[in-house]
Amino acid sequence: MHEFSDRLKKLPPYLFVEVDRMKQQAIQDGVDTINLGVGDPDIITPDFIRDRMQAAIDDPENHQYPLGKGKLSFRREVKSFMKKRFDCEFDENTEIHPLLGSKEGIAHMPLAFINPGDTAIITEPGYPVYNSGTVFAGGKPYFVPLKMENGFLPDWREVPKKVLNSARMLYINYPNNPTGAVATREFMEETVKLASKYGIIIVHDAAYSELYYGEPPMSLFEIEGAREIGIEFHSFSKTFCMTGWRAGWACGNAGLVEGLAGIKDNIDSGLFGAIQDAGIVALSCYNKIIGGLRNTYKERMAVMSAGLKKAGWKLNEPRATFYIWAKPPVKISSIEGVKKMIKDTGIICTPGSGFGPTGEGFIRFALTRDVERIKQAVERIENLKW
């Protein structure tokens, strides 16, 4: 038996693997499961993106190493998208870099700027990769809670000055997974001001920036001063239903992008050229898909949130993402709540405790099934006896 490294032993079992194990057991037991666990869209990638991919496969140039920066045409399309969507200008040669999905970029970011013993401020509940990436780089995570009463925005006043003085990196994620919260301009301004004062790098995970149901969420770079201390991660996964394609980009401060690129140059060989070509079409035809996609999730959100409230669950109305973050009508641990949901209703969901200690008592639902299945889920939840 080979012993795992200390860095790997520091991490809990990866959350979604554990949920999948429970799901597989339920299926083996003959349960009619409704999978609202992992945030993997059930909607197929739009045909115009798939068509471009099929054509790009036949381009001989796409069968060679794509290497670091990837295609200039891809970076120019990202530049155009960021200008149209957020009115933010980026240099396509120094401030934009393709990724093998935003998760990959976020995980590698600490390797470029965190030295062993350095502190990274991480909001929780949050995506587990912020913690694992920090640990793999030898950093020390300092967790700041996201509380329902604060609209799931961190209160930076709770962070001791000693931590701020030693912090090298700060992670934020809005729209937020798992809570569905959206950041205010005031919060973004406060965060940039704080990070600028203490010389902290802001890492903003903006993977859900296009799945919103009210005012469009902001980019970090709409805030004055963010360009000096920030990097932002975007994804094709949720916006274009391309989770399996593993495509995204980082943009922001040229030095931060350069550092991330240096790590990637030593680990991977770039984003497949045909996927870059498909990504160009996706971004250029953004308006062709996004309205319908938002309406689909908005309908699902309305059905699920109304059903949970009727059944006595406590939740803040999500303003973005396709997640609902809710507390059951009785006091129960997250993991026991999920076990009961799977056993008694067949609904696969995710324990909030897996996103951090402040998530204890919450359960996350990913609305990645059609509205008829969600109606069935609601009926089962309403009939559940706690």
C-alpha positions in Angstrom: 0.0 0.0 0.0 1.5 3.3 -1.1 1.1 6.2 1.4 -0.5 9.4 0.1 1.4 12.7 0.4 0.8 14.9 3.4 -0.8 17.5 1.1 -3.4 15.0 -0.1 -4.1 13.7 3.4 -4.9 17.2 4.5 -8.0 17.3 2.3 -11.4 15.7 3.0 -12.8 13.3 0.4 -13.8 15.3 -2.6 -17.4 16.3 -2.0 -19.0 15.3 -5.3 -17.4 11.9 -5.3 -19.1 11.1 -2.0 -22.4 12.2 -3.3 -22.0 10.1 -6.3 -21.3 7.1 -4.2 -24.6 7.5 -2.3 -26.4 8.0 -5.6 -25.0 4.8 -7.1 -26.0 2.9 -4.0 -29.6 4.2 -4.3 -29.7 3.2 -8.0 -28.5 -0.3 -7.1 -31.3 -0.5 -4.5 -33.8 0.2 -7.3 -34.7 3.8 -6.2 -36.1 6.1 -8.9 -33.6 8.9 -8.4 -33.8 12.5 -9.3 -30.3 13.9 -9.5 -30.1 17.4 -8.2 -26.6 16.9 -6.8 -23.7 18.0 -9.1 -24.0 21.2 -11.0 -23.8 19.6 -14.5 -26.4 21.0 -16.9 -28.8 18.5 -18.5 -29.1 20.7 -21.6 -27.0 19.6 -24.5 -24.4 22.1 -26.0 -26.2 24.2 -28.7 -26.0 22.8 -32.2 -24.2 25.8 -33.7 -21.3 25.2 -31.2 -21.2 21.5 -31.9 -21.3 22.1 -35.7 -18.2 24.4 -35.4 -16.4 21.8 -33.4 -17.1 19.1 -35.9 -15.7 21.2 -38.7 -12.7 22.3 -36.6 -11.8 18.7 -36.0 -10.8 18.4 -39.7 -8.4 21.4 -39.5 -4.9 19.8 -39.5 -3.5 22.8 -37.4 -5.8 21.8 -34.6 -4.1 18.5 -34.2 -0.8 20.0 -33.1 0.0 21.3 -29.6 -2.1 24.5 -29.0 0.5 25.7 -26.4 0.2 28.4 -23.8 -1.6 31.5 -25.1 -3.6 29.6 -27.6 -5.1 31.2 -30.6 -5.0 35.0 -31.1 -8.5 34.7 -32.6 -9.8 33.1 -29.4 -8.3 35.8 -27.1 -9.7 38.5 -29.4 -13.2 37.0 -29.1 -12.8 36.9 -25.3 -11.7 40.5 -25.4 -14.8 41.5 -27.4 -17.1 39.6 -25.1 -15.7 41.2 -22.0 -16.0 44.7 -23.6 -19.6 44.1 -24.7 -20.8 42.4 -21.5 -18.9 44.4 -18.8 -17.4 47.4 -20.7 -14.0 46.2 -19.6 -11.0 46.5 -21.9 -8.2 43.8 -21.9 -5.0 43.4 -23.9 -5.4 40.1 -25.8 -1.6 39.5 -25.6 -0.9 40.1 -21.9 -4.2 40.1 -20.0 -6.2 37.1 -21.3 -5.3 33.4 -21.1 -7.2 30.3 -22.1 -7.9 27.6 -19.5 -8.9 23.9 -19.4 -12.0 25.0 -17.5 -12.0 27.7 -14.8 -11.5 25.0 -12.1 -8.1 24.2 -13.5 -7.0 27.8 -13.6 -8.2 28.5 -10.0 -6.5 25.3 -8.7 -3.2 26.3 -10.3 -3.3 30.0 -9.4 -1.8 29.5 -5.9 1.2 27.7 -7.3 2.2 30.9 -9.0 1.9 33.2 -6.0 1.6 31.3 -2.7 4.8 30.2 -0.9 4.7 27.6 1.8 3.2 29.1 4.9 1.5 32.1 3.1 -2.1 32.8 4.0 -5.0 32.7 1.6 -8.4 34.2 2.7 -11.2 32.0 1.5 -14.9 32.6 1.9 -17.0 29.7 2.9 -19.3 27.9 2.2 -17.5 27.8 -1.1 -16.2 25.8 -4.0 -13.8 23.2 -2.5 -11.0 24.0 -5.1 -10.1 27.3 -3.4 -9.0 25.3 -0.3 -7.4 22.4 -2.1 -5.4 24.7 -4.5 -4.1 26.6 -1.5 -3.2 23.4 0.4 -1.4 21.9 -2.6 0.7 25.1 -2.9 1.6 24.8 0.8 -0.5 27.8 1.8 -2.6 28.2 5.0 -6.3 28.8 4.4 -8.1 31.4 6.6 -11.9 31.0 6.3 -14.4 33.8 6.4 -18.0 32.8 6.8 -20.9 33.7 4.5 -24.0 34.1 6.5 -27.6 34.2 5.4 -28.3 37.3 7.5 -25.6 39.2 5.6 -27.0 38.1 2.2 -24.0 35.6 2.0 -21.5 38.5 1.7 -18.4 38.3 3.9 -17.8 40.9 6.6 -14.2 41.8 6.1 -14.2 43.5 9.6 -14.2 40.0 11.1 -10.7 39.3 9.6 -8.0 40.2 12.1 -5.4 42.7 10.9 -2.7 40.1 11.6 -4.3 37.9 9.0 -4.7 40.7 6.5 -1.0 41.7 6.9 0.1 38.2 6.2 -2.4 37.3 3.4 -1.2 36.8 -0.1 -4.4 35.9 -1.8 -8.2 36.4 -1.3 -10.9 34.3 -3.1 -14.4 35.6 -3.9 -17.1 34.0 -6.0 -20.1 36.0 -7.3 -22.6 34.9 -8.4 -22.0 32.5 -5.6 -21.9 28.8 -5.5 -23.5 27.3 -3.5 -25.7 30.2 -2.1 -26.9 31.9 -5.4 -26.0 35.3 -3.9 -24.9 38.3 -6.1 -22.4 40.8 -5.0 -23.3 44.5 -4.7 -21.1 47.3 -6.1 -20.5 48.5 -2.6 -19.1 45.1 -1.6 -16.9 44.9 -4.7 -15.5 48.4 -4.0 -14.9 47.5 -0.3 -13.1 44.4 -1.4 -10.8 46.1 -3.9 -10.1 48.9 -1.3 -9.1 46.3 1.3 -7.0 44.2 -1.0 -5.2 47.3 -2.3 -4.4 48.5 1.2 -2.9 45.2 2.2 -1.3 44.2 -1.1 -3.5 41.1 -1.4 -4.3 39.4 -4.8 -8.0 39.1 -5.5 -9.0 35.9 -7.2 -12.6 36.2 -8.5 -14.4 33.1 -9.7 -17.1 34.4 -12.1 -18.1 31.1 -13.6 -21.8 31.9 -13.1 -21.8 35.5 -14.2 -24.4 34.9 -17.0 -27.0 32.8 -15.1 -28.9 35.6 -13.4 -32.5 36.5 -12.9 -32.4 40.3 -12.3 -29.7 42.9 -12.7 -26.6 41.6 -14.5 -23.8 40.7 -12.0 -20.6 42.7 -12.1 -17.1 41.9 -13.2 -14.4 42.7 -10.6 -12.9 45.0 -13.2 -15.8 47.4 -13.3 -14.3 48.6 -10.0 -11.5 51.2 -10.1 -8.2 49.9 -8.9 -9.1 46.2 -9.5 -6.7 45.9 -12.5 -3.7 46.4 -10.2 -4.5 43.5 -7.8 -7.0 41.2 -9.5 -7.6 38.2 -11.8 -11.0 36.9 -12.8 -11.9 33.4 -14.0 -14.7 32.7 -16.6 -16.1 29.4 -17.9 -17.9 28.1 -20.9 -19.4 25.3 -18.8 -22.6 26.8 -17.4 -23.1 29.7 -19.8 -23.0 27.4 -22.9 -23.8 24.0 -21.4 -20.2 22.9 -22.1 -19.1 21.2 -18.8 -17.5 18.3 -20.5 -15.5 20.4 -23.0 -13.3 21.9 -20.2 -12.9 25.4 -21.5 -12.6 28.8 -19.9 -10.3 31.8 -19.6 -8.5 34.0 -17.0 -8.3 37.8 -17.5 -6.9 40.7 -15.4 -3.6 42.1 -14.2 -0.9 41.2 -16.7 1.6 40.1 -14.0 -1.0 37.8 -12.5 -1.9 36.3 -15.8 1.7 35.8 -16.6 2.3 34.0 -13.4 -0.6 31.6 -14.0 0.6 31.0 -17.6 4.0 30.1 -16.3 2.5 27.4 -14.1 0.3 26.1 -16.9 3.3 26.0 -19.4 4.9 23.5 -17.1 1.8 21.4 -16.5 -0.4 21.3 -19.6 0.0 22.0 -23.3 -3.0 24.3 -23.8 -6.6 24.2 -24.8 -7.4 22.0 -27.8 -7.6 24.2 -30.9 -10.9 22.8 -32.1 -12.4 23.7 -28.7 -11.0 27.2 -29.0 -12.7 27.5 -32.5 -16.0 26.3 -30.9 -15.5 28.8 -28.1 -15.2 31.6 -30.5 -18.6 30.8 -32.1 -20.1 30.4 -28.6 -19.0 33.8 -27.5 -19.9 35.5 -30.8 -23.4 34.0 -30.7 -23.9 34.6 -27.0 -27.3 36.2 -27.4 -28.5 33.3 -29.4 -28.6 31.0 -26.4 -28.4 32.9 -23.1 -31.9 34.3 -22.9 -33.6 31.0 -23.4 -31.2 29.3 -20.9 -32.0 31.9 -18.2 -35.7 31.4 -18.8 -35.4 27.7 -18.5 -33.5 27.9 -15.1 -35.8 30.7 -13.9 -38.9 28.5 -14.4 -37.2 25.6 -12.6 -36.1 27.9 -9.8 -39.6 29.2 -9.3 -41.1 25.7 -9.0 -38.4 24.4 -6.7 -38.2 27.4 -4.4 -42.0 27.6 -4.0 -42.2 23.9 -3.2 -39.5 24.1 -0.6 -41.1 27.1 1.1 -44.4 25.3 1.1 -42.7 22.3 2.8 -41.2 24.6 5.5 -37.7 24.9 4.2 -35.8 28.1 4.9 -34.0 29.9 2.0 -33.1 33.2 0.5 -34.5 33.6 -3.0 -31.5 32.9 -5.4 -30.6 35.8 -7.6 -28.3 33.9 -9.9 -26.8 30.4 -10.6 -29.0 27.3 -10.9 -28.6 26.4 -7.2 -30.9 26.5 -4.3 -29.3 26.7 -0.8 -31.8 25.8 1.8 -32.3 24.5 5.4 -34.7 21.6 6.0 -37.8 22.3 8.3 -36.2 20.4 11.1 -32.8 20.7 12.7 -30.6 18.0 11.2 -27.0 17.7 10.0 -26.4 18.3 6.4 -25.1 14.8 5.7 -28.0 13.1 7.6 -30.5 15.4 5.7 -29.0 14.3 2.4 -29.1 10.6 3.4 -32.7 10.9 4.4 -33.5 12.8 1.1 -31.9 10.0 -0.9 -33.4 7.2 1.1 -37.0 8.5 1.4 -37.4 10.6 -1.7 -34.7 9.4 -4.2 -33.6 13.0 -4.6 -29.8 13.3 -4.9 -28.6 16.6 -3.3 -25.4 17.9 -1.8 -24.7 18.4 2.0 -23.9 22.0 2.8 -21.2 21.0 5.2 -19.1 19.9 2.3 -18.7 23.5 1.3 -17.3 24.6 4.7 -18.4 24.6 8.3 -20.8 27.5 7.8 -22.7 25.3 5.4 -23.7 22.9 8.2 -27.4 22.5 8.3 -27.9 23.5 4.6 -28.5 21.4 1.6 -27.8 22.4 -2.0 -30.0 21.5 -4.9 -28.7 21.9 -8.5 -31.6 22.4 -10.9 -30.1 20.4 -13.6 -33.2 18.4 -14.5 -36.2 19.4 -16.6 -39.2 21.1 -15.0 -41.4 18.0 -14.9 -38.8 16.1 -12.9 -38.4 19.1 -10.6 -42.2 19.1 -10.1 -41.9 15.4 -9.1 -39.1 16.3 -6.7 -41.3 19.0 -5.1 -44.1 16.5 -4.7 -41.8 14.1 -2.9 -40.4 16.8 -0.7 -43.9 18.0 0.3 -44.8 14.4 1.3 -41.6 13.7 3.2 -42.0 13.0 6.9 -39.1 14.2 8.9 
